């Protein structure tokens, strides 16, 4: 959540952030009012409690009518203290409830606007010119015996699939290559839970009561994650880390689940938009002043992975209205998909500043030993969707697919041949 000190000292910064996101900036006035009333109630409570404590000494020394009056005053004070405490707690709860709905403050320099208002920062590689009619990834995958959507739908419903044979080998090879790169860069490999408690999901920045993208198991009050970022963000919840431990970098491998609510009619063919997929996700805990540089490092590691699969791609600076709840800045890498004639997202890296750490109470001790909130960042290193870009960009006229050179040791094949 946002820092109350920032709210008090620079409310216009939050107002500007809300407008950049296309959100209502009147919430700033609501927060300021609640914060002022809460602090006033707290001051009143503490003043009455101090008087109550001193009253005890006076009662013990008094006699007769004076003592009776003091006892009555003590009784009245007890009632006032209880009421003042209740009022302070009530206002604190109302303030926290509103704070939970306010997204992170957008980083200066991020584009304003919505989903289509991104800025292209750089482009790598040129789209391939085919001397034959290219097939889309599903046609290729079916011919290779790699993707089975029909049986996926039979077993689980629409937007589910089987990866089999070379398809399974391709995904395992891709994710293993991503994990190996992360290990070499100093990340600790993690196999993370895919079910989390509501406080973990909420703490990461998802509205469990209103987010229609999330799968919930009501009998257990657990939620299926859409990314291992959730489990990794909650890994150090309620902890105070040593400053000398930072930065902490984890690479989480997990299956991910998304309901794809509101996507009716979009990407219904193939494995671009599905309910279940696998992913390797980078996650960093750093000092707040180091978050901007860490964000650039995560983006560089994503570029390194994309270079290994040898596909044209571009990097975009995501507009404020498309950042999501927790991100202050987000860069996406989008690969060229030949049969669609456009770029599609393969990776995303977000700087969440101290937003998630405040919600999850993750802190570190500074050089003076004082607990401070740290910053969290995340970035995709590989997902199932990458198979789409690999198949379509490296296909041959005979329906075979050349495996990118860096990926071959992990897949165990140089070329994927059509199934007999």
N, C-alpha and C positions, 0 to 999 in steps of 0.2 A: 504494500500500500504506500501511498505518498507520505512524505515526511511532514508532520504538522508544523515543524519549525519553518520549513520552506513555505508552507501555506500562509503562516502569519507574516513572515518577512517579505514575501514576494508573491502575493495572491494573483497579480497580473500575469505571472508566468504560467500558473495553472489555467487561468482564463484563456490565454493564448493557445495553450496546449489543447484544451477542450474544443476551441473553435477550429483548430487545425485538423482535429479528428472528426469534425462535424457533429460534436456532442454539445449538449446544453451547458453553457458556462455559468448559469445561475446556481449550479451546485456549489460554486465557490462561496457565494454569500451564505448559503445554507450551512456549509461547513464552518465558516467563520463565526456565525451566530451560535451554533451548537458548541463550538470550542470555547467561546467566551462565556456562555452560560454554564458550561461544565466547570470551567476554572473558577468562576464566581461561586458556584455551589460548593466546590471543594474547599475554597478559602473559608466560606461560612462554616462548613463542617469542622475544619481544623481549628478555627477560632473558638467555636462552641465546645469542642472536645478539650481544648487547652483550659478553658474556664472550668469545665467539669472536673478536670484533674486537680486544679488548684482548690476547688470547692471542698474536696475531701479533707484537706488540711484545716480549713476554716471551721468545718463542722466539728471536728475532733476537739477544737479549742473552745467552742462556744458553749454557753449555758442558757437554760431557761427559754424565754420567748425568742431570743436571738437564734438559738439552735433550731427551734421549731421552724422559724422563717427560712433558715439556711437549708434545712432538710426539704422544705417545700420547693425552694429554688433548685435544689439538686434534682428533685423529681422532675420538675419542669424541664431542666437542662437535658436530662436523660432522654426525654421525649423529643426535644428539639434536635439533639445530636442524631438520634435514630432517623428522624425525618430528613435531616440535612444529608446524612450518609446515603439514604435511599434515593434522594433527588440527584446527588452527584453520580451514583451508580446508574441511574436511569438515563441521565444525559450522556454518560460515557458510552452506554450501550447504543443509544441512538446515533451518536457520533461515529462509533465503529461500524454500525450498520450502513451508514451512508458512505464512509470511507471504503468499505468493501466493494462498492459499485463504481468507484472512480478509477479509471485506467491510469497507467503510468504517465508521467510527464514526458512529452515528446522531446527528443534530443534536438537541439538547435541544428538546422541544416536539413532536416528531413523534409521531403516534399509535403505540401498540404494536399488535401483532397482525398478521393476514394480509390477503389481498386484499380481504376484505369489511369490514375494520375502519377504512376511511377516514373522514375527517371532512369534511362539507360546509362550506366556508368562506363561500361566497356563491352566489347564483343571479341570473342576468340574463335578463330577458324572460319572457313567459308562453307556454306551449305554445299553438299556434294551434288554434282550434275550427273544424273543417271542416263545411261544409254539404253535403258529398258524401263518399263513401267514398274516402279517400286511397289512392293506389297506392304500393307500395314502390319504392325507387330502381331496382331492376332492371327492373321492368315499365315504369317511366317511361323509363329509359335505352334500353331496346329500342325502345319506340315512337318515341323521338326519333331513333333511328339513332345513338345515342351510345355504347352499350356492347354488345359482342358476346362473351358468355361461351362460347357454343357453339363458335365458331371458335377462341377462345383455348384451350379444352380440346383441340380437334382438333390444333392446332399444337404445344402445349406440355404439355398435361395439365391436371388439375384445379387450380383456384385460379389460373389464368392467364386473361387477358382481352385484348381489344382495346378501346381507346378510339378512336372514329372520328368524323369530322364535328364536330358541335357538342360531342361528348364530349371530343375532343382539344383543341378550342378552349377549352373550359371549364377543363380542367386547365392548359393553357399560360397562360391568362389569370390563373388563380388563383395559380400559382407566380410569374408575372411581377409580379403585384401584391405578393406577399409579398417578393420580392427588391427591388422598388422601395422598399417601406416600410423594409426593412433598410438599404438604401443611405442613405436620408434620415435614419436614426437613427445613421449613422456606421459601419456594418458594411462590411467589404471583401467584395465578392461573389467567390465561389469556385466553380468547377466542379471537383469532387474526383474522385480515382480511386475506382473501386468494387471493385478488387482490392487487398488489402493483405497484407503479410508477417505471419507468425504473431506476431512480437514486437510489432508494432503492435496487432494484435487483442488479444493477451494484456495489453499495457501499458494498453489502455483499460479493461480490467476483464472481458474475456470469457475463459472457460476453453475454449481451442481444442480441447483433448483430450476435453472432456466436454459441451460445449454443443451440444445436438442441434438448435438453431435455426439454426446457421451452415452455409452451403454452403462446401465445401472443394474445391479443385482439387488433388488429391494429386500429379499429375505435375509441378506447378509449385510446390507448397507455398505456395499463395496462398489467400486467403479472400475471399468476396464479402461486402461490408459490409451490415449491416441498417440503417445510418444513416451519414450523412456525418460524424457526431461522431467516428467511428473515425479517418478520414483527417485530420480537423482536429486531433484530440488528438495524433496523431503528427507533425503538420506541424513542430513545433518540438522534437521529441525530441532529446535529447543537446545541447541548446543552452542558453546563458546569455543571457537577454535583458536589455537595459538597462531599469532601473527607470522611466526617462522614457518608454519605449515603451508602458507599461501605462496603461489597459487596452487589450488588443488584442481586437478583435471581428471575427469572420468569419461570413459567411452562406454556407453550402455548399448547392449544388444537386446532387443526385445521384439516380440510381435506387437502390433499396434492395431487398435480397433476404432473405427469411426462410423457413425450411423449414416453419414452423408445426407443428413436431413436437408431438404430444400434443393437437392441436386437432381430432382426428377427430370429425366430427359437429357441430362448432361453426361457426356463421356460414358454412355451405356455400353459401348463396345470395348472389349478388352480389359486390361488391368491398370488403366490410368487412374480411375476413381473407383476404389473398392472398399469393402468394409473391413478387410483384414490384410495386413502386409507386414513385412519385417523391415527393421531399420537399425542402423548403427548411428548413435547420436553422441556428439561431443557435449560435455557440460563442464563449465569452469566456475570455480569460486575464487574471486580475486578482491583485492582492495579496490574501493570505489574509484580512486584516482588512476587505477590501471585498467579500468574497464574498456575505455575507448581503444587502447592499443591491443587488448586481448581480442576485441571484436575483429580487428583487422587480421590478427593471427588466425582466428577461426575461419575467416573468409579465405585466407591464403591456403589453409589446409584443404578446404573444399575445392579450390582451384586445382590443387595438386592431384586430388582424386579424379576430377573431371578430365584432366590432361591424360590420365592413365587409360581412360576408356575411349579417347580419341574421337570426341564428338564436338561439333560446333556448339558454342554456348555464349550466353551473354549474362552480365551481372546487372541487376536493377536495384535501385534505391526505392524501397517500398513507401508509398504515401502514408501519411499519418492515419488516415481513416481505415487503412487496411493492416494496421500493425497488430491488432489483437490487444487484449487487456494488459499484458505484462511488459511488452516490448516498448522501449523508448526509441529504438532504431532497428531496422531490419533490412538485410540485403538478401536477395534471392538470386540463385544461379539457375538459368533456364536453358535447357538443351533444345536444339533444333530437331523437330520431328518432321521428316520429309513428307509423309503422306498427309499431314495436316497443314503443311506450309507455314508453320509458326513455331515459336518457342514455347516450351512448357516447363514449369518449375520442377527441378530435381533436388535442389538444396535450399535451405533457408537458415540464416544465422541471425540471432537476436541478442541485443544488449538489453537486459532487463534491469540494469542498475541495481539499486537496493530494494526494488519493489517486492520481489518474491521473498527476499531475506527478512524484510519487516513482517510480512504476513506469516512466515514460518519460524520467526525468532531465531535466525541463524546469525551469529555474531563472531567476531574475532577480537583478540586483545591487541590494542595498538602498542606502540613502543613504551608508553607510560603504564601499560597494564589495564587500560580502561576498555571495557567492551564497546565495540562499534559494529554497526551493521555493515556487512560486506556486499559485494555485487555478484550477481549470477549472470551467466551467458550460456547460450546453447547454439549448436549448429549441426546440421545433417551431414553425415559423411557417406552414406549410401542407403538406398531403399530399393524395394521391389520395383518401383516405377522406373529405375534406371535401365531395367531390362528392355523397356520400350525403346529407349534411345539407342541402346546397343544393337538390338535386332534390326531396327529400321535403317540406321546409318551404315551398318557394316554388311548388309545383305548383298548377295551376288545374284546374277541373272538366273542361275539354276536353282535358286531357293535356299542355297546354303548361306551361312553367316560366318564371316571371319571373326574370330575372337581377338580382341585387342591384345597386343603383344604383352603388356604388363599383366594382363589378367590370365594368360595362358597357364602359368604354373599353378594357379589356384583352381582352374577349371579342369586341367588335365587334357585339354584338347586345343588344337590350333584352329579348327574349323568345325562348326556345327552342321551336320549333314541332314537333309530331309530323311524322315523315318521311312523305312521300307515297308 
